[in-house]
Amino acid sequence: MHTVATMTTTTTTRRRPLGLSVPVLFALAALGVPRVILHDLHLIEGAGPVTWLLALGPVAVWIAVALLQRVPNPFLTVLVIGVLFGVLLAATHQVLWQEAFAGNPPTLGDGATATLLPRIAAIPSGIAVGTAMGAVGGLIAHVLRRATATPEQSGTR
């Protein structure tokens, strides 16, 4: 027998299998974009504390939101946020391509496609970076969820 509470939870899960709305997923992904912009414009360089904060801070927020909102599958939710960030990362690199390379973009070979090939290669590269960040963050969220789950939540007694 289903109660109103379980029916609401089931309906919500069916409508939002990631536990968050699409705008929220994109907003969380966008938290990583300031570092990309600052890096591409050469306003931050190297591995200083600001760079680390701007790189790792968004992932920490992704994990915290997934745990605090009790999403159904924190690994999957954070992974999807990472993929979305990867798309934003790749798009931002494309928009700031000339600035990032100070007007001297990389080339591969000679001819008309010499500058096109590195730009195309940067797209899957950016998506892969975001996906990797989401996978690592998702794994951390999954482990934290399991470590903090009560016996009722984990299904054990």
C-alpha angles and dihedrals in degrees: 000000000000121000123209089255095054092043090052092048091048092048092047091048091050092050095042108026089172092052093237134077120254093250090053091049090052092045091053091048090050090060087081096053098082090065091051092051094046091048095047090049090049092239091127124031137176128005102309124147094265091053092050092047092050091046100044101027095075092050090050089052091049090053094045093050092047091051097041093047090047093226113196095246114017093187093056094042094051091043090055091048088052092051090050089049089051090056090049090046092052092046093048091050089052093050093048096037097119093045093046091056096037092241092307104094121187118267134202113205125323134299137044095322096049093101096029097064096058090048092052091046090053092063100066088036092059092045090050091052092051091046091051091049089050092047094051092043090046092051090051090048090049093050092046091049091051093045093051099038118116117232090259091053095047094046095242128113 
